Amino acid sequence: MSGLDTPWLARPAATLLNTSLRPSPPRPYYNVPLPPEAPRTIRLLDLEAPTRDPRGTIIDTVLAGRLRIANLDDLPSFTALSYVWGESSLRRTISCLPEVPTLEITENCHAALTQVQRQFGAVSVWVDAICINQNNHGEKMTQIPLMQDIYTKATTVFIWLGKGTESSDRAMKYLGQCGTLSERWPVSWLAATTKESWDMERRTFWKECYRDIFRRAIFLLKPLSKNLCPKDIDALLNREWASRAWTFQEMVLASHPVFLCGSHSLSWSCLLNVLSMTPREIKSQFTGFTSSKLQIDRSPGSSFQRWQKMAY
């Protein structure tokens, strides 16, 4: 991807360096300082799982967690969040007891972490607005060069596209189903080098085949394209996150990106399957089980083509 070598220092100061945001309470990181003798240490947020009732329904969505220190050279297990700061005047709080009683973050950051919490439970996540002391210029100058390693070493990078709408919900659900339906080739099975891995990949492949049949039955009984319009997909792929050079850079570095929009999630592999389809394959996948004629805008400069260029 072009611009991959562009440093994060190129981010606008109002986002990465947070110069336009109101300061958090004085010395909020006093109890979790980064040791100066270990320049590759970072803070991680251990996000708490939401409270659920006996039936598993979430009854408490208070955003809370704990901050801890980790050394990248020790290969800690953690995830990372890629997002845009959003409107700086819209503020929410997160509790990082007991180290940081209350920390102010933007509304968009709060919404992103809330969905990570609701969908994935208790996770360790790196978030620039929380894990870097935005009021300490010296700390920012030592942490920003580590961001390439952070996004590369994260087991999963959650990519927050923003709050959901009826349009984005339709697009996310449809792209997820179509992307999954295109995964038919037993590549991992054929590439297995041992009998154990061969047996495991074979079972996984046939399990996915059965799921594929189930999803196709759903398409026959309840076609989604009846309510989906081309603008739904274009609007989703044209969200603010996609317009920022550094966010694409964070995704390219990630080994396992997962897109979140509202309450829906979509793996990069599913989206990549759709982006790699030919026009005929797209028409077959999107309209093969319905009488509707869904057309995706693939013209030069369209959001779909921009994502294709980014992917390949």
Disulfide bonds with the S-S distance in Angstrom:
none
